[in-house]
Amino acid sequence: MPRKPKTALTSLENDQETQIHTCWLYFVQGLTQQEVAAQLGLSRVKVTRLLQQARANGLVTITINSPTTLHYELQDRLCKRYALQNVAITITPEGRDQLIPVLANAAANFLANRLRSGMSVGIGNGRTISLMPQFFQVPRDVDSTFVELTGGPPAFYLGTVSSDVSFRMAAKAGGQAVHINTPYFVENSEARDILLHDPAIEQVMSMARRCDMAFLSVGSFDSSNIMVQYGILSKTEAAKLVNKGAAGDLLGRLIDPQGNEMLYSLSDRIIGLTLDDLRALPCCVLVAGGKEKVNAILAALRGGYVKILVTDVETAKKLAEG
């Protein structure tokens, strides 16, 4: 539908004295627009246009005296810089151990405020995601589905397997959990292909690709990476990948600083969504923070895998600079 042409301002609306008088009554005296209109003998529409014109002319500026406005500024900068739909910024506590539950709490609240009947929510892996059920609360049962984005890692890998996370989230929402009943990594690509063609697994993977909102974290890729710590990836191969520029991993998929996928020994052994699958999701939420994860988060943002970011204020500031 073609846009309506803008209506030209009348001489009255262009009159600076009338603009100032209108602003004085509305902003200083606290009158409603209807009351201002009655006092000046104008229509309410004309009062609205006078106020808009006064702001456009710089006669009125609005300042919000609250430290939280810094968060709004950061949100706006990050959304514009990385083409994000939304950014949720929480406090930065002292210590990494305190940051993880803070981020999990923020992510759980973000989901609780947006969960609707019929929604399908994808659950990724990671320590932060594993803590979301602890903080997740909804006021009433919601007909929703929680589906895993990858096969389940062994219990020692993350302290809690993703099937347990999705089950607990579903239980709290009064919904249902759908599991990918396979390991996260399998022995070889042949085993992966066989499992992915199993009708039951294929059905769950299809559900994961069609989820309305997905939550995942990103791993920084260095000697502290959990795959290295638990011997899933050798220190030698990890060092080589770091030298080649590995910045982080999303669902076990390695990415370089620009977010491009880097193939490695585990790439064709993963059962889970691919990076292309993540890009195609309507709402992929990345939950991550801390100075050691800044480069990994940047890589995920540059790769276009993320629509929404949940992070802490100090990390947000660094991302805004990057």
C-alpha positions in Angstrom: 0.0 0.0 0.0 1.5 3.4 -1.0 2.4 5.7 1.9 0.3 8.7 2.5 2.0 12.0 1.8 3.0 14.0 4.9 0.6 16.9 5.7 2.3 20.2 5.5 2.7 22.1 8.7 0.4 25.1 9.2 1.8 28.5 10.1 0.5 28.0 13.6 2.4 24.7 14.0 5.5 26.4 12.7 5.2 29.2 15.2 7.9 28.9 17.8 6.1 30.8 20.4 3.1 28.5 20.1 5.3 25.5 20.3 7.0 26.8 23.5 3.6 27.6 25.1 2.4 24.1 24.3 5.5 22.5 25.7 5.3 24.5 28.9 1.7 23.5 29.5 2.4 19.8 28.7 5.9 19.1 30.1 6.1 21.7 33.0 2.5 22.2 34.1 1.7 18.5 33.5 -1.5 19.0 31.6 -2.8 16.3 29.3 -2.8 16.9 25.6 -6.6 17.2 25.7 -6.3 19.8 28.5 -3.6 21.7 26.6 -5.9 21.7 23.5 -8.8 23.1 25.5 -6.7 25.8 27.0 -5.2 26.9 23.7 -8.4 26.4 21.7 -6.8 23.9 19.5 -7.6 20.3 18.5 -5.7 17.5 20.2 -4.2 16.4 16.9 -2.7 19.9 16.5 -1.3 19.8 20.0 0.4 16.5 19.2 2.0 18.0 16.1 3.1 21.0 18.0 4.9 18.8 20.5 6.5 16.8 17.8 7.7 19.9 15.9 9.1 21.3 19.1 11.2 18.2 19.6 12.3 18.2 15.9 13.4 21.9 16.3 15.4 21.2 19.4 13.2 23.2 21.7 12.6 20.2 23.8 15.1 17.5 24.8 14.3 14.5 27.0 16.8 13.1 29.4 16.1 10.0 31.5 18.1 10.2 34.8 18.6 6.5 35.4 21.7 4.3 35.1 19.6 1.7 33.3 19.5 3.9 30.3 23.0 2.7 29.7 21.6 -0.7 29.1 19.1 0.6 26.5 21.9 2.4 24.7 24.0 -0.8 24.7 21.0 -2.8 23.5 20.4 -0.4 20.6 24.1 -0.3 19.6 24.4 -4.1 19.7 21.2 -4.6 17.8 22.3 -2.2 15.0 25.9 -3.5 14.9 25.0 -7.2 14.7 21.5 -7.1 13.1 19.9 -8.5 16.3 16.2 -8.6 17.1 16.8 -8.0 20.8 19.5 -8.0 23.5 18.9 -8.8 27.2 21.6 -7.3 29.4 22.0 -8.4 33.0 24.5 -7.4 35.8 28.1 -8.5 35.8 28.8 -10.1 39.2 32.2 -10.8 40.6 33.6 -14.1 39.5 32.8 -16.6 36.7 31.0 -18.9 39.0 28.5 -16.1 39.9 28.1 -15.0 36.3 26.8 -18.4 34.9 23.7 -18.6 37.2 23.0 -14.9 36.6 23.0 -15.5 32.8 20.9 -18.6 33.2 18.4 -16.7 35.3 18.2 -13.9 32.7 17.6 -16.5 29.9 15.0 -18.3 31.9 13.1 -15.1 32.6 13.4 -14.1 29.0 11.7 -17.3 27.9 9.1 -17.3 30.7 7.9 -13.8 29.5 7.5 -15.0 25.9 6.4 -18.6 26.2 3.0 -19.1 24.5 0.7 -22.0 23.9 1.9 -24.1 21.0 5.5 -22.9 21.1 8.4 -25.3 20.4 11.6 -24.4 22.3 14.9 -25.8 21.3 17.4 -26.6 24.1 21.1 -26.6 23.4 24.0 -27.7 25.6 26.4 -26.0 27.9 26.7 -25.3 31.6 24.7 -22.0 31.5 21.8 -23.7 29.6 21.9 -26.6 32.1 21.1 -24.1 34.9 18.0 -22.6 33.2 15.5 -25.0 34.8 16.6 -23.9 38.2 15.2 -20.4 37.5 12.5 -21.1 35.1 8.9 -20.4 36.3 5.6 -19.8 34.5 2.4 -18.7 36.3 0.3 -21.4 34.7 0.7 -24.4 32.5 1.5 -23.7 28.9 1.0 -26.2 26.1 4.6 -26.2 24.8 7.3 -28.5 23.6 11.0 -28.6 24.6 13.2 -30.3 22.0 16.9 -31.0 22.2 19.2 -29.5 19.5 21.8 -32.3 19.8 22.2 -35.8 21.0 23.0 -36.2 24.7 26.5 -35.8 26.0 27.7 -38.2 28.7 26.8 -37.1 32.2 30.5 -36.2 33.1 30.7 -33.8 30.1 28.3 -31.1 31.4 27.3 -32.2 34.8 23.8 -32.6 33.5 22.6 -34.0 30.2 20.4 -32.0 27.8 17.6 -34.5 28.1 17.4 -33.8 31.8 17.3 -30.0 31.1 14.5 -30.3 28.5 12.5 -32.6 30.8 12.8 -30.2 33.8 11.8 -27.2 31.6 8.8 -29.1 30.2 7.8 -30.2 33.7 7.8 -26.6 35.0 5.8 -25.3 32.0 3.3 -28.1 32.0 4.5 -29.1 28.5 6.3 -32.0 26.9 10.0 -32.9 26.3 11.2 -34.5 23.1 14.6 -36.2 23.2 17.2 -37.1 20.6 18.1 -40.6 21.9 21.6 -40.7 20.6 25.1 -39.7 21.9 26.3 -36.2 21.1 29.4 -37.6 19.3 29.5 -41.0 17.7 32.3 -43.3 16.6 32.5 -42.2 12.9 30.5 -40.6 10.1 29.0 -43.9 9.0 27.5 -44.4 12.5 26.2 -40.8 12.4 24.5 -41.3 9.0 22.8 -44.5 10.1 21.4 -42.9 13.2 20.3 -39.8 11.3 18.3 -41.9 8.9 16.5 -43.7 11.7 12.8 -42.6 11.4 12.4 -41.7 15.1 15.6 -39.7 15.2 14.9 -38.1 11.9 11.5 -36.9 13.2 13.0 -35.3 16.3 15.7 -33.6 14.2 13.0 -32.2 12.0 11.2 -30.8 15.1 14.4 -29.2 16.3 14.9 -27.5 12.9 11.4 -26.0 13.2 11.4 -24.8 16.8 10.1 -21.3 17.4 12.9 -20.3 19.8 16.2 -22.0 20.6 18.6 -21.4 23.5 22.2 -22.3 23.3 25.6 -21.0 24.5 29.0 -20.7 22.8 32.3 -22.3 24.0 35.5 -20.4 23.9 38.2 -22.4 22.1 41.4 -22.8 24.1 42.9 -25.1 26.6 39.9 -24.6 28.9 37.4 -25.9 26.3 35.4 -28.6 27.9 36.0 -31.0 24.9 39.7 -30.7 25.6 39.3 -31.0 29.4 37.5 -34.4 29.0 39.6 -35.8 26.3 37.0 -35.7 23.6 39.4 -33.6 21.6 43.2 -34.1 22.0 45.3 -31.2 23.2 47.5 -31.5 20.1 44.6 -31.1 17.7 43.1 -28.3 19.8 46.5 -26.4 19.6 46.5 -26.8 15.8 43.0 -25.5 15.5 43.8 -22.5 17.7 46.8 -21.8 15.5 44.4 -21.9 12.5 42.1 -19.4 14.2 39.4 -21.4 15.9 37.4 -18.8 18.0 34.7 -21.0 19.5 32.1 -23.7 19.1 28.3 -23.7 18.7 26.7 -27.1 19.4 30.2 -28.6 18.8 30.6 -26.9 15.5 33.9 -24.9 15.3 33.8 -21.3 14.0 36.6 -18.9 13.1 36.6 -15.2 14.2 34.2 -14.3 11.3 31.8 -17.1 12.2 32.8 -19.4 9.3 32.7 -23.1 10.1 36.0 -24.9 10.6 35.9 -28.6 9.9 37.8 -30.9 12.3 37.9 -34.5 13.4 34.6 -34.3 15.2 32.6 -32.4 12.5 31.2 -35.5 10.8 30.6 -37.3 14.1 28.1 -34.8 15.6 24.4 -35.6 15.9 22.7 -32.3 16.1 21.7 -29.2 14.2 24.2 -27.8 11.8 25.3 -24.1 11.6 23.0 -23.7 8.5 20.1 -25.0 10.6 20.9 -22.4 13.3 20.9 -19.6 10.8 17.5 -20.8 9.5 15.8 -20.7 12.9 13.4 -17.8 13.4 14.7 -17.0 16.9 18.1 -18.3 18.0 19.0 -17.0 21.5 22.7 -17.0 22.5 23.3 -17.0 26.3 26.9 -16.2 27.1 29.1 -13.8 28.9 32.5 -13.2 30.5 35.7 -11.7 29.1 37.1 -15.2 28.1 34.1 -15.7 25.8 34.1 -12.3 24.1 35.9 -13.5 20.9 33.6 -16.6 20.7 30.5 -14.5 21.1 31.7 -12.1 18.5 32.3 -15.0 16.1 28.8 -16.2 16.6 27.3 -12.8 16.0 29.4 -12.2 12.9 28.3 -15.5 11.5 24.7 -14.5 11.7 23.6 -17.5 13.8 22.0 -15.5 16.5 18.8 -13.3 16.5 18.8 -12.6 20.3 21.7 -12.2 22.8 21.5 -12.6 26.6 24.7 -11.4 28.2 26.1 -9.2 31.0 26.8 -5.5 30.9 30.6 -5.7 30.9 30.6 -8.2 28.1 28.0 -6.1 26.2 30.4 -3.1 26.4 33.2 -5.1 24.9 31.0 -6.5 22.2 29.9 -2.9 21.3 33.5 -2.0 20.8 34.3 -5.1 18.7 
